[in-house]
């Protein structure tokens, strides 16, 4: 059913896009439980979102409580994971904690990273070329190819994302 051959680690920009599309809860529930993982630093970034942080964190908690998503963090006992995180944090231009944690975990646990951040994508492709990077658009395409969403639903979500990002001047 799912085109995801490995777990997908969501970055905050994908989460914010799904929230803007009014589909954060519904889009992540389309695939089997455990498909999506959200790093703790990403949850912290979402919490700092002035306008929507509380609501987004509430949705993430509901998704985690129902085992649709899993909240994860850097394994402090894994030198490889900690080193990858530090390499990502120290390289210029600086990535956020969420992007760094997402890529570090993905590189050491053989997961996919979902991000719309161009710098994070470039850094991941350069430092960890074996890590697959996908975007919000890729997730929508996979939902369509799996027969989980129709083109009209996806188009509506993109309109909402563009409209709300414009309004927020993002």
Buried (B, 14 or more C-beta within 10 A) or exposed (E): EEEBEEBBBBBBBBBBBBBBBBBBBBBBBBBEEEBBBBBBBBBBBBEEBEEBBEEBBEBBEEBBEEEBBBBBBBBEEBEEBBEBBEBBBEBEEEBBBBBBBBBBBBBBBEBBBBBBBEBBBEBBEEBBEEBBBBBBEBBBBBBBEBEBBEEEBBEBBBEBBEEBEEEEEE
